[in-house]
Amino acid sequence: MRKSAAITLLAVALLLVAAAPSHAWHHGVRTRVFVGVGAGPAFWWGPPYPYWGYYPPAYYYPPPPVVVQAPPVYVEQPTQSYWYYCRSANAYYPNVQSCPEAWLKVAPRTE
């Protein structure tokens, strides 16, 4: 009875030692050692052997489409300018700097 209890205790101790994480750094290389002994039914929740370490391909998100818009076109409307005529001097401003009566507003004309 003592012999089977000692073997059971040794097996539990080995399982606990194997379950503890073991990390070692050796010249910048990280290594991991795992030793385990188990008994009982095995349950497996992973993919079959050939797929270990493989991940599904990443989804590719295409960049958004580039929309090039033409800059807005501004058309400057000509401002209506007027000439100012002095009737008594029979001349236009700026040829005449002052006029004794009111200036007459005249639409410009091409000559």
RABELGI-V911676 format. One record per pair of residues at least 12 apart in sequence whose C-alpha atoms are under 7 Angstrom apart, sorted by the first residue. I is the first residue (numbers start at 0). GAP is how many residues later the second one is. Records with the same first field share a line. If there is no record, write none. Layout:
# RABELGI-V911676
I: GAP  GAP
This chain:
# RABELGI-V911676
14: 21  22
17: 16  17  18
81: 23  24  25  26
82: 22  23  24  25
83: 19  20  21  22
84: 18  19  20  21
85: 13  17  18
